[in-house]
């Protein structure tokens, strides 16, 4: 992606599968676009994770996210721009 990150901020991250990886650093103030919503995130960079992007509680709080799960296994997630 060509995102610059600071390698001086490395912490261990434990995945849901129990695997612990050391983060390579943090990229600050990275814009992410989700449909019509753009938000600025702090991104932890991990070498060879089992996921492309992992969004957690800080993202959910920032975007006031809420989800609906259906019997069909579909899931709808609604987010609100943090500046609205």
PDB file of N, CA, C and O in Angstrom:
ATOM      1  N   UNK A   1       0.812  -1.212   0.000  1.00  0.00           N
ATOM      2  CA  UNK A   1       0.000   0.000   0.000  1.00  0.00           C
ATOM      3  C   UNK A   1       0.846   1.262   0.000  1.00  0.00           C
ATOM      4  O   UNK A   1       0.339   2.346  -0.290  1.00  0.00           O
ATOM      5  N   UNK A   2       2.112   1.140   0.317  1.00  0.00           N
ATOM      6  CA  UNK A   2       2.973   2.308   0.336  1.00  0.00           C
ATOM      7  C   UNK A   2       2.731   3.236   1.515  1.00  0.00           C
ATOM      8  O   UNK A   2       3.044   4.424   1.438  1.00  0.00           O
ATOM      9  N   UNK A   3       2.189   2.724   2.587  1.00  0.00           N
ATOM     10  CA  UNK A   3       1.911   3.539   3.773  1.00  0.00           C
ATOM     11  C   UNK A   3       3.169   3.607   4.629  1.00  0.00           C
ATOM     12  O   UNK A   3       3.785   2.582   4.922  1.00  0.00           O
ATOM     13  N   UNK A   4       3.541   4.807   5.023  1.00  0.00           N
ATOM     14  CA  UNK A   4       4.698   4.978   5.897  1.00  0.00           C
ATOM     15  C   UNK A   4       4.277   4.705   7.332  1.00  0.00           C
ATOM     16  O   UNK A   4       3.189   5.092   7.759  1.00  0.00           O
ATOM     17  N   UNK A   5       5.162   4.028   8.074  1.00  0.00           N
ATOM     18  CA  UNK A   5       4.850   3.735   9.466  1.00  0.00           C
ATOM     19  C   UNK A   5       6.087   3.919  10.327  1.00  0.00           C
ATOM     20  O   UNK A   5       7.217   3.898   9.839  1.00  0.00           O
ATOM     21  N   UNK A   6       5.847   4.101  11.618  1.00  0.00           N
ATOM     22  CA  UNK A   6       6.912   4.317  12.587  1.00  0.00           C
ATOM     23  C   UNK A   6       7.276   2.981  13.227  1.00  0.00           C
ATOM     24  O   UNK A   6       6.473   2.424  13.975  1.00  0.00           O
ATOM     25  N   UNK A   7       8.477   2.451  12.948  1.00  0.00           N
ATOM     26  CA  UNK A   7       8.875   1.163  13.516  1.00  0.00           C
ATOM     27  C   UNK A   7       9.282   1.240  14.987  1.00  0.00           C
ATOM     28  O   UNK A   7       9.596   0.215  15.592  1.00  0.00           O
ATOM     29  N   UNK A   8       9.283   2.426  15.562  1.00  0.00           N
ATOM     30  CA  UNK A   8       9.672   2.586  16.970  1.00  0.00           C
ATOM     31  C   UNK A   8       8.532   2.224  17.925  1.00  0.00           C
ATOM     32  O   UNK A   8       8.757   2.102  19.129  1.00  0.00           O
ATOM     33  N   UNK A   9       7.332   2.054  17.415  1.00  0.00           N
ATOM     34  CA  UNK A   9       6.174   1.705  18.245  1.00  0.00           C
ATOM     35  C   UNK A   9       5.752   0.270  17.955  1.00  0.00           C
ATOM     36  O   UNK A   9       4.837   0.037  17.165  1.00  0.00           O
ATOM     37  N   UNK A  10       6.406  -0.677  18.583  1.00  0.00           N
ATOM     38  CA  UNK A  10       6.122  -2.099  18.382  1.00  0.00           C
ATOM     39  C   UNK A  10       5.573  -2.698  19.668  1.00  0.00           C
ATOM     40  O   UNK A  10       6.163  -2.548  20.738  1.00  0.00           O
ATOM     41  N   UNK A  11       4.441  -3.377  19.554  1.00  0.00           N
ATOM     42  CA  UNK A  11       3.845  -4.057  20.700  1.00  0.00           C
ATOM     43  C   UNK A  11       3.414  -5.453  20.250  1.00  0.00           C
ATOM     44  O   UNK A  11       3.219  -5.678  19.055  1.00  0.00           O
ATOM     45  N   UNK A  12       3.262  -6.390  21.181  1.00  0.00           N
ATOM     46  CA  UNK A  12       2.755  -7.707  20.791  1.00  0.00           C
ATOM     47  C   UNK A  12       1.240  -7.655  20.609  1.00  0.00           C
ATOM     48  O   UNK A  12       0.530  -7.008  21.378  1.00  0.00           O
ATOM     49  N   UNK A  13       0.767  -8.340  19.591  1.00  0.00           N
ATOM     50  CA  UNK A  13      -0.667  -8.423  19.333  1.00  0.00           C
ATOM     51  C   UNK A  13      -1.071  -9.888  19.343  1.00  0.00           C
ATOM     52  O   UNK A  13      -0.480 -10.703  18.635  1.00  0.00           O
ATOM     53  N   UNK A  14      -2.064 -10.221  20.135  1.00  0.00           N
ATOM     54  CA  UNK A  14      -2.537 -11.600  20.208  1.00  0.00           C
ATOM     55  C   UNK A  14      -3.812 -11.737  19.389  1.00  0.00           C
ATOM     56  O   UNK A  14      -4.791 -11.030  19.629  1.00  0.00           O
ATOM     57  N   UNK A  15      -3.797 -12.643  18.425  1.00  0.00           N
ATOM     58  CA  UNK A  15      -4.941 -12.865  17.544  1.00  0.00           C
ATOM     59  C   UNK A  15      -5.967 -13.765  18.217  1.00  0.00           C
ATOM     60  O   UNK A  15      -5.684 -14.404  19.230  1.00  0.00           O
ATOM     61  N   UNK A  16      -7.155 -13.805  17.639  1.00  0.00           N
ATOM     62  CA  UNK A  16      -8.224 -14.648  18.179  1.00  0.00           C
ATOM     63  C   UNK A  16      -7.846 -16.125  18.148  1.00  0.00           C
ATOM     64  O   UNK A  16      -8.353 -16.914  18.944  1.00  0.00           O
ATOM     65  N   UNK A  17      -6.953 -16.501  17.228  1.00  0.00           N
ATOM     66  CA  UNK A  17      -6.524 -17.900  17.152  1.00  0.00           C
ATOM     67  C   UNK A  17      -5.436 -18.230  18.173  1.00  0.00           C
ATOM     68  O   UNK A  17      -4.915 -19.345  18.193  1.00  0.00           O
ATOM     69  N   UNK A  18      -5.094 -17.257  19.022  1.00  0.00           N
ATOM     70  CA  UNK A  18      -4.112 -17.475  20.074  1.00  0.00           C
ATOM     71  C   UNK A  18      -2.686 -17.171  19.673  1.00  0.00           C
ATOM     72  O   UNK A  18      -1.787 -17.198  20.514  1.00  0.00           O
ATOM     73  N   UNK A  19      -2.463 -16.884  18.404  1.00  0.00           N
ATOM     74  CA  UNK A  19      -1.120 -16.588  17.915  1.00  0.00           C
ATOM     75  C   UNK A  19      -0.722 -15.170  18.318  1.00  0.00           C
ATOM     76  O   UNK A  19      -1.519 -14.240  18.202  1.00  0.00           O
ATOM     77  N   UNK A  20       0.512 -15.010  18.789  1.00  0.00           N
ATOM     78  CA  UNK A  20       1.026 -13.690  19.140  1.00  0.00           C
ATOM     79  C   UNK A  20       2.027 -13.254  18.086  1.00  0.00           C
ATOM     80  O   UNK A  20       2.986 -13.971  17.802  1.00  0.00           O
ATOM     81  N   UNK A  21       1.813 -12.092  17.509  1.00  0.00           N
ATOM     82  CA  UNK A  21       2.716 -11.501  16.523  1.00  0.00           C
ATOM     83  C   UNK A  21       3.177 -10.150  17.041  1.00  0.00           C
ATOM     84  O   UNK A  21       2.436  -9.447  17.728  1.00  0.00           O
ATOM     85  N   UNK A  22       4.404  -9.800  16.704  1.00  0.00           N
ATOM     86  CA  UNK A  22       4.882  -8.462  17.029  1.00  0.00           C
ATOM     87  C   UNK A  22       4.539  -7.544  15.879  1.00  0.00           C
ATOM     88  O   UNK A  22       4.795  -7.854  14.716  1.00  0.00           O
ATOM     89  N   UNK A  23       3.972  -6.437  16.211  1.00  0.00           N
ATOM     90  CA  UNK A  23       3.644  -5.454  15.212  1.00  0.00           C
ATOM     91  C   UNK A  23       4.953  -4.843  14.693  1.00  0.00           C
ATOM     92  O   UNK A  23       5.925  -4.721  15.439  1.00  0.00           O
ATOM     93  N   UNK A  24       4.970  -4.464  13.421  1.00  0.00           N
ATOM     94  CA  UNK A  24       6.152  -3.854  12.816  1.00  0.00           C
ATOM     95  C   UNK A  24       6.241  -2.371  13.123  1.00  0.00           C
ATOM     96  O   UNK A  24       7.317  -1.778  13.044  1.00  0.00           O
ATOM     97  N   UNK A  25       5.119  -1.775  13.472  1.00  0.00           N
ATOM     98  CA  UNK A  25       5.072  -0.351  13.773  1.00  0.00           C
ATOM     99  C   UNK A  25       3.648   0.156  13.655  1.00  0.00           C
ATOM    100  O   UNK A  25       2.699  -0.622  13.550  1.00  0.00           O
ATOM    101  N   UNK A  26       3.517   1.473  13.676  1.00  0.00           N
ATOM    102  CA  UNK A  26       2.189   2.083  13.577  1.00  0.00           C
ATOM    103  C   UNK A  26       2.203   3.164  12.501  1.00  0.00           C
ATOM    104  O   UNK A  26       3.142   3.955  12.410  1.00  0.00           O
ATOM    105  N   UNK A  27       1.158   3.185  11.698  1.00  0.00           N
ATOM    106  CA  UNK A  27       0.950   4.239  10.706  1.00  0.00           C
ATOM    107  C   UNK A  27      -0.127   5.156  11.267  1.00  0.00           C
ATOM    108  O   UNK A  27      -1.221   4.708  11.609  1.00  0.00           O
ATOM    109  N   UNK A  28       0.182   6.406  11.356  1.00  0.00           N
ATOM    110  CA  UNK A  28      -0.749   7.361  11.968  1.00  0.00           C
ATOM    111  C   UNK A  28      -1.549   8.119  10.907  1.00  0.00           C
ATOM    112  O   UNK A  28      -1.060   8.415   9.817  1.00  0.00           O
ATOM    113  N   UNK A  29      -2.781   8.416  11.268  1.00  0.00           N
ATOM    114  CA  UNK A  29      -3.654   9.270  10.455  1.00  0.00           C
ATOM    115  C   UNK A  29      -3.824   8.764   9.022  1.00  0.00           C
ATOM    116  O   UNK A  29      -3.611   9.504   8.062  1.00  0.00           O
ATOM    117  N   UNK A  30      -4.209   7.498   8.894  1.00  0.00           N
ATOM    118  CA  UNK A  30      -4.433   6.878   7.586  1.00  0.00           C
ATOM    119  C   UNK A  30      -5.917   6.995   7.242  1.00  0.00           C
ATOM    120  O   UNK A  30      -6.761   6.507   7.994  1.00  0.00           O
ATOM    121  N   UNK A  31      -6.253   7.639   6.108  1.00  0.00           N
ATOM    122  CA  UNK A  31      -7.665   7.752   5.740  1.00  0.00           C
ATOM    123  C   UNK A  31      -8.211   6.432   5.199  1.00  0.00           C
ATOM    124  O   UNK A  31      -7.584   5.794   4.352  1.00  0.00           O
ATOM    125  N   UNK A  32      -9.370   6.029   5.687  1.00  0.00           N
ATOM    126  CA  UNK A  32     -10.090   4.850   5.205  1.00  0.00           C
ATOM    127  C   UNK A  32     -11.454   5.314   4.719  1.00  0.00           C
ATOM    128  O   UNK A  32     -12.116   6.107   5.387  1.00  0.00           O
ATOM    129  N   UNK A  33     -11.875   4.827   3.568  1.00  0.00           N
ATOM    130  CA  UNK A  33     -13.190   5.160   3.023  1.00  0.00           C
ATOM    131  C   UNK A  33     -14.068   3.918   3.040  1.00  0.00           C
ATOM    132  O   UNK A  33     -13.693   2.869   2.517  1.00  0.00           O
ATOM    133  N   UNK A  34     -15.225   4.049   3.638  1.00  0.00           N
ATOM    134  CA  UNK A  34     -16.239   2.996   3.689  1.00  0.00           C
ATOM    135  C   UNK A  34     -17.498   3.584   3.077  1.00  0.00           C
ATOM    136  O   UNK A  34     -18.266   4.259   3.762  1.00  0.00           O
ATOM    137  N   UNK A  35     -17.717   3.334   1.792  1.00  0.00           N
ATOM    138  CA  UNK A  35     -18.847   3.960   1.116  1.00  0.00           C
ATOM    139  C   UNK A  35     -18.675   5.467   1.121  1.00  0.00           C
ATOM    140  O   UNK A  35     -17.680   5.982   0.611  1.00  0.00           O
ATOM    141  N   UNK A  36     -19.635   6.176   1.692  1.00  0.00           N
ATOM    142  CA  UNK A  36     -19.572   7.638   1.751  1.00  0.00           C
ATOM    143  C   UNK A  36     -18.909   8.147   3.023  1.00  0.00           C
ATOM    144  O   UNK A  36     -18.795   9.357   3.218  1.00  0.00           O
ATOM    145  N   UNK A  37     -18.475   7.246   3.885  1.00  0.00           N
ATOM    146  CA  UNK A  37     -17.871   7.630   5.164  1.00  0.00           C
ATOM    147  C   UNK A  37     -16.354   7.499   5.078  1.00  0.00           C
ATOM    148  O   UNK A  37     -15.829   6.435   4.751  1.00  0.00           O
ATOM    149  N   UNK A  38     -15.661   8.592   5.374  1.00  0.00           N
ATOM    150  CA  UNK A  38     -14.202   8.573   5.455  1.00  0.00           C
ATOM    151  C   UNK A  38     -13.813   8.835   6.895  1.00  0.00           C
ATOM    152  O   UNK A  38     -14.322   9.761   7.526  1.00  0.00           O
ATOM    153  N   UNK A  39     -12.915   8.025   7.409  1.00  0.00           N
ATOM    154  CA  UNK A  39     -12.445   8.198   8.779  1.00  0.00           C
ATOM    155  C   UNK A  39     -10.929   8.056   8.806  1.00  0.00           C
ATOM    156  O   UNK A  39     -10.349   7.364   7.968  1.00  0.00           O
ATOM    157  N   UNK A  40     -10.302   8.700   9.751  1.00  0.00           N
ATOM    158  CA  UNK A  40      -8.848   8.667   9.908  1.00  0.00           C
ATOM    159  C   UNK A  40      -8.528   7.680  11.025  1.00  0.00           C
ATOM    160  O   UNK A  40      -9.034   7.812  12.140  1.00  0.00           O
ATOM    161  N   UNK A  41      -7.688   6.691  10.725  1.00  0.00           N
ATOM    162  CA  UNK A  41      -7.379   5.642  11.694  1.00  0.00           C
ATOM    163  C   UNK A  41      -5.886   5.547  11.972  1.00  0.00           C
ATOM    164  O   UNK A  41      -5.057   5.938  11.149  1.00  0.00           O
ATOM    165  N   UNK A  42      -5.563   5.025  13.135  1.00  0.00           N
ATOM    166  CA  UNK A  42      -4.193   4.679  13.502  1.00  0.00           C
ATOM    167  C   UNK A  42      -4.069   3.186  13.209  1.00  0.00           C
ATOM    168  O   UNK A  42      -4.833   2.388  13.753  1.00  0.00           O
ATOM    169  N   UNK A  43      -3.129   2.800  12.367  1.00  0.00           N
ATOM    170  CA  UNK A  43      -3.059   1.435  11.848  1.00  0.00           C
ATOM    171  C   UNK A  43      -1.823   0.720  12.379  1.00  0.00           C
ATOM    172  O   UNK A  43      -0.700   1.192  12.205  1.00  0.00           O
ATOM    173  N   UNK A  44      -2.036  -0.412  13.024  1.00  0.00           N
ATOM    174  CA  UNK A  44      -0.937  -1.258  13.488  1.00  0.00           C
ATOM    175  C   UNK A  44      -0.523  -2.158  12.330  1.00  0.00           C
ATOM    176  O   UNK A  44      -1.362  -2.849  11.751  1.00  0.00           O
ATOM    177  N   UNK A  45       0.753  -2.155  11.993  1.00  0.00           N
ATOM    178  CA  UNK A  45       1.275  -2.933  10.872  1.00  0.00           C
ATOM    179  C   UNK A  45       1.841  -4.248  11.398  1.00  0.00           C
ATOM    180  O   UNK A  45       2.706  -4.255  12.274  1.00  0.00           O
ATOM    181  N   UNK A  46       1.342  -5.369  10.851  1.00  0.00           N
ATOM    182  CA  UNK A  46       1.759  -6.704  11.285  1.00  0.00           C
ATOM    183  C   UNK A  46       2.257  -7.472  10.063  1.00  0.00           C
ATOM    184  O   UNK A  46       1.666  -7.379   8.987  1.00  0.00           O
ATOM    185  N   UNK A  47       3.333  -8.222  10.223  1.00  0.00           N
ATOM    186  CA  UNK A  47       3.882  -9.031   9.141  1.00  0.00           C
ATOM    187  C   UNK A  47       3.085 -10.327   8.994  1.00  0.00           C
ATOM    188  O   UNK A  47       2.951 -11.085   9.954  1.00  0.00           O
ATOM    189  N   UNK A  48       2.562 -10.578   7.812  1.00  0.00           N
ATOM    190  CA  UNK A  48       1.844 -11.816   7.465  1.00  0.00           C
ATOM    191  C   UNK A  48       0.711 -12.183   8.424  1.00  0.00           C
ATOM    192  O   UNK A  48       0.700 -13.294   8.954  1.00  0.00           O
ATOM    193  N   UNK A  49      -0.241 -11.277   8.659  1.00  0.00           N
ATOM    194  CA  UNK A  49      -1.368 -11.642   9.524  1.00  0.00           C
ATOM    195  C   UNK A  49      -2.327 -12.584   8.795  1.00  0.00           C
ATOM    196  O   UNK A  49      -2.230 -12.766   7.581  1.00  0.00           O
ATOM    197  N   UNK A  50      -3.234 -13.168   9.534  1.00  0.00           N
ATOM    198  CA  UNK A  50      -4.241 -14.065   8.960  1.00  0.00           C
ATOM    199  C   UNK A  50      -5.431 -13.281   8.411  1.00  0.00           C
ATOM    200  O   UNK A  50      -6.440 -13.883   8.041  1.00  0.00           O
ATOM    201  N   UNK A  51      -5.335 -11.966   8.350  1.00  0.00           N
ATOM    202  CA  UNK A  51      -6.436 -11.100   7.930  1.00  0.00           C
ATOM    203  C   UNK A  51      -5.880  -9.962   7.092  1.00  0.00           C
ATOM    204  O   UNK A  51      -4.686  -9.668   7.157  1.00  0.00           O
ATOM    205  N   UNK A  52      -6.739  -9.314   6.303  1.00  0.00           N
ATOM    206  CA  UNK A  52      -6.333  -8.138   5.535  1.00  0.00           C
ATOM    207  C   UNK A  52      -6.405  -6.893   6.402  1.00  0.00           C
ATOM    208  O   UNK A  52      -5.437  -6.139   6.507  1.00  0.00           O
ATOM    209  N   UNK A  53      -7.553  -6.684   7.019  1.00  0.00           N
ATOM    210  CA  UNK A  53      -7.765  -5.546   7.923  1.00  0.00           C
ATOM    211  C   UNK A  53      -8.586  -6.052   9.095  1.00  0.00           C
ATOM    212  O   UNK A  53      -9.560  -6.781   8.910  1.00  0.00           O
ATOM    213  N   UNK A  54      -8.202  -5.674  10.278  1.00  0.00           N
ATOM    214  CA  UNK A  54      -8.931  -6.065  11.482  1.00  0.00           C
ATOM    215  C   UNK A  54      -9.409  -4.795  12.168  1.00  0.00           C
ATOM    216  O   UNK A  54      -8.603  -3.985  12.625  1.00  0.00           O
ATOM    217  N   UNK A  55     -10.713  -4.628  12.236  1.00  0.00           N
ATOM    218  CA  UNK A  55     -11.309  -3.451  12.862  1.00  0.00           C
ATOM    219  C   UNK A  55     -11.899  -3.872  14.198  1.00  0.00           C
ATOM    220  O   UNK A  55     -12.674  -4.826  14.262  1.00  0.00           O
ATOM    221  N   UNK A  56     -11.541  -3.173  15.256  1.00  0.00           N
ATOM    222  CA  UNK A  56     -11.992  -3.570  16.579  1.00  0.00           C
ATOM    223  C   UNK A  56     -12.814  -2.505  17.275  1.00  0.00           C
ATOM    224  O   UNK A  56     -13.400  -1.630  16.637  1.00  0.00           O
ATOM    225  N   UNK A  57     -12.847  -2.595  18.576  1.00  0.00           N
ATOM    226  CA  UNK A  57     -13.672  -1.707  19.401  1.00  0.00           C
ATOM    227  C   UNK A  57     -13.395  -0.225  19.183  1.00  0.00           C
ATOM    228  O   UNK A  57     -14.350   0.549  19.112  1.00  0.00           O
ATOM    229  N   UNK A  58     -12.133   0.218  19.072  1.00  0.00           N
ATOM    230  CA  UNK A  58     -11.923   1.656  18.835  1.00  0.00           C
ATOM    231  C   UNK A  58     -12.613   2.141  17.554  1.00  0.00           C
ATOM    232  O   UNK A  58     -13.174   3.236  17.522  1.00  0.00           O
ATOM    233  N   UNK A  59     -12.566   1.320  16.504  1.00  0.00           N
ATOM    234  CA  UNK A  59     -13.256   1.666  15.255  1.00  0.00           C
ATOM    235  C   UNK A  59     -14.765   1.721  15.471  1.00  0.00           C
ATOM    236  O   UNK A  59     -15.428   2.650  15.010  1.00  0.00           O
ATOM    237  N   UNK A  60     -15.305   0.731  16.169  1.00  0.00           N
ATOM    238  CA  UNK A  60     -16.745   0.676  16.413  1.00  0.00           C
ATOM    239  C   UNK A  60     -17.221   1.882  17.209  1.00  0.00           C
ATOM    240  O   UNK A  60     -18.292   2.425  16.936  1.00  0.00           O
ATOM    241  N   UNK A  61     -16.440   2.299  18.181  1.00  0.00           N
ATOM    242  CA  UNK A  61     -16.810   3.464  18.988  1.00  0.00           C
ATOM    243  C   UNK A  61     -16.711   4.735  18.149  1.00  0.00           C
ATOM    244  O   UNK A  61     -17.620   5.565  18.167  1.00  0.00           O
ATOM    245  N   UNK A  62     -15.601   4.889  17.409  1.00  0.00           N
ATOM    246  CA  UNK A  62     -15.387   6.083  16.595  1.00  0.00           C
ATOM    247  C   UNK A  62     -16.495   6.275  15.565  1.00  0.00           C
ATOM    248  O   UNK A  62     -16.946   7.397  15.337  1.00  0.00           O
ATOM    249  N   UNK A  63     -16.930   5.188  14.947  1.00  0.00           N
ATOM    250  CA  UNK A  63     -17.931   5.271  13.877  1.00  0.00           C
ATOM    251  C   UNK A  63     -19.354   4.978  14.348  1.00  0.00           C
ATOM    252  O   UNK A  63     -20.281   4.948  13.539  1.00  0.00           O
ATOM    253  N   UNK A  64     -19.531   4.762  15.652  1.00  0.00           N
ATOM    254  CA  UNK A  64     -20.838   4.423  16.215  1.00  0.00           C
ATOM    255  C   UNK A  64     -21.457   3.247  15.451  1.00  0.00           C
ATOM    256  O   UNK A  64     -22.641   3.260  15.111  1.00  0.00           O
ATOM    257  N   UNK A  65     -20.628   2.236  15.193  1.00  0.00           N
ATOM    258  CA  UNK A  65     -21.056   1.084  14.390  1.00  0.00           C
ATOM    259  C   UNK A  65     -22.095   0.245  15.121  1.00  0.00           C
ATOM    260  O   UNK A  65     -22.045   0.086  16.341  1.00  0.00           O
ATOM    261  N   UNK A  66     -23.028  -0.283  14.356  1.00  0.00           N
ATOM    262  CA  UNK A  66     -23.963  -1.277  14.880  1.00  0.00           C
ATOM    263  C   UNK A  66     -24.213  -2.299  13.786  1.00  0.00           C
ATOM    264  O   UNK A  66     -24.167  -1.982  12.598  1.00  0.00           O
ATOM    265  N   UNK A  67     -24.473  -3.509  14.197  1.00  0.00           N
ATOM    266  CA  UNK A  67     -24.621  -4.581  13.217  1.00  0.00           C
ATOM    267  C   UNK A  67     -25.930  -5.331  13.427  1.00  0.00           C
ATOM    268  O   UNK A  67     -26.479  -5.385  14.528  1.00  0.00           O
ATOM    269  N   UNK A  68     -26.410  -5.908  12.325  1.00  0.00           N
ATOM    270  CA  UNK A  68     -27.585  -6.769  12.332  1.00  0.00           C
ATOM    271  C   UNK A  68     -27.167  -8.100  11.728  1.00  0.00           C
ATOM    272  O   UNK A  68     -26.614  -8.136  10.629  1.00  0.00           O
ATOM    273  N   UNK A  69     -27.423  -9.183  12.428  1.00  0.00           N
ATOM    274  CA  UNK A  69     -27.129 -10.523  11.923  1.00  0.00           C
ATOM    275  C   UNK A  69     -28.439 -11.221  11.587  1.00  0.00           C
ATOM    276  O   UNK A  69     -29.426 -11.100  12.312  1.00  0.00           O
ATOM    277  N   UNK A  70     -28.434 -11.952  10.476  1.00  0.00           N
ATOM    278  CA  UNK A  70     -29.643 -12.589   9.979  1.00  0.00           C
ATOM    279  C   UNK A  70     -29.483 -14.106   9.945  1.00  0.00           C
ATOM    280  O   UNK A  70     -28.364 -14.615   9.881  1.00  0.00           O
ATOM    281  N   UNK A  71     -30.604 -14.827   9.989  1.00  0.00           N
ATOM    282  CA  UNK A  71     -30.580 -16.288   9.935  1.00  0.00           C
ATOM    283  C   UNK A  71     -29.897 -16.807   8.674  1.00  0.00           C
ATOM    284  O   UNK A  71     -29.376 -17.922   8.665  1.00  0.00           O
ATOM    285  N   UNK A  72     -29.898 -16.016   7.624  1.00  0.00           N
ATOM    286  CA  UNK A  72     -29.278 -16.411   6.356  1.00  0.00           C
ATOM    287  C   UNK A  72     -27.752 -16.333   6.412  1.00  0.00           C
ATOM    288  O   UNK A  72     -27.080 -16.637   5.426  1.00  0.00           O
ATOM    289  N   UNK A  73     -27.208 -15.934   7.545  1.00  0.00           N
ATOM    290  CA  UNK A  73     -25.769 -15.707   7.755  1.00  0.00           C
ATOM    291  C   UNK A  73     -25.295 -14.369   7.208  1.00  0.00           C
ATOM    292  O   UNK A  73     -24.111 -14.048   7.310  1.00  0.00           O
ATOM    293  N   UNK A  74     -26.198 -13.582   6.629  1.00  0.00           N
ATOM    294  CA  UNK A  74     -25.832 -12.234   6.202  1.00  0.00           C
ATOM    295  C   UNK A  74     -25.679 -11.346   7.423  1.00  0.00           C
ATOM    296  O   UNK A  74     -26.263 -11.602   8.476  1.00  0.00           O
ATOM    297  N   UNK A  75     -24.891 -10.310   7.263  1.00  0.00           N
ATOM    298  CA  UNK A  75     -24.722  -9.342   8.335  1.00  0.00           C
ATOM    299  C   UNK A  75     -24.644  -7.958   7.719  1.00  0.00           C
ATOM    300  O   UNK A  75     -23.919  -7.748   6.746  1.00  0.00           O
ATOM    301  N   UNK A  76     -25.380  -7.019   8.276  1.00  0.00           N
ATOM    302  CA  UNK A  76     -25.340  -5.626   7.841  1.00  0.00           C
ATOM    303  C   UNK A  76     -24.676  -4.806   8.939  1.00  0.00           C
ATOM    304  O   UNK A  76     -25.022  -4.919  10.115  1.00  0.00           O
ATOM    305  N   UNK A  77     -23.727  -3.988   8.538  1.00  0.00           N
ATOM    306  CA  UNK A  77     -23.038  -3.114   9.489  1.00  0.00           C
ATOM    307  C   UNK A  77     -23.280  -1.680   9.052  1.00  0.00           C
ATOM    308  O   UNK A  77     -23.050  -1.332   7.894  1.00  0.00           O
ATOM    309  N   UNK A  78     -23.740  -0.854   9.967  1.00  0.00           N
ATOM    310  CA  UNK A  78     -24.002   0.554   9.698  1.00  0.00           C
ATOM    311  C   UNK A  78     -23.022   1.386  10.505  1.00  0.00           C
ATOM    312  O   UNK A  78     -22.858   1.180  11.708  1.00  0.00           O
ATOM    313  N   UNK A  79     -22.365   2.337   9.824  1.00  0.00           N
ATOM    314  CA  UNK A  79     -21.434   3.228  10.521  1.00  0.00           C
ATOM    315  C   UNK A  79     -21.811   4.673  10.238  1.00  0.00           C
ATOM    316  O   UNK A  79     -22.443   4.974   9.226  1.00  0.00           O
ATOM    317  N   UNK A  80     -21.419   5.554  11.134  1.00  0.00           N
ATOM    318  CA  UNK A  80     -21.656   6.983  11.010  1.00  0.00           C
ATOM    319  C   UNK A  80     -20.311   7.678  10.979  1.00  0.00           C
ATOM    320  O   UNK A  80     -19.410   7.339  11.747  1.00  0.00           O
ATOM    321  N   UNK A  81     -20.175   8.653  10.090  1.00  0.00           N
ATOM    322  CA  UNK A  81     -18.928   9.409  10.020  1.00  0.00           C
ATOM    323  C   UNK A  81     -18.656  10.097  11.339  1.00  0.00           C
ATOM    324  O   UNK A  81     -19.563  10.686  11.927  1.00  0.00           O
ATOM    325  N   UNK A  82     -17.408  10.033  11.819  1.00  0.00           N
ATOM    326  CA  UNK A  82     -17.093  10.623  13.119  1.00  0.00           C
ATOM    327  C   UNK A  82     -17.259  12.136  13.164  1.00  0.00           C
ATOM    328  O   UNK A  82     -17.320  12.710  14.252  1.00  0.00           O
ATOM    329  N   UNK A  83     -17.334  12.797  12.012  1.00  0.00           N
ATOM    330  CA  UNK A  83     -17.470  14.251  11.991  1.00  0.00           C
ATOM    331  C   UNK A  83     -18.872  14.706  11.636  1.00  0.00           C
ATOM    332  O   UNK A  83     -19.077  15.859  11.256  1.00  0.00           O
ATOM    333  N   UNK A  84     -19.863  13.783  11.761  1.00  0.00           N
ATOM    334  CA  UNK A  84     -21.238  14.178  11.429  1.00  0.00           C
ATOM    335  C   UNK A  84     -22.050  14.378  12.685  1.00  0.00           C
ATOM    336  O   UNK A  84     -23.232  14.712  12.609  1.00  0.00           O
TER     337      UNK A  84
END
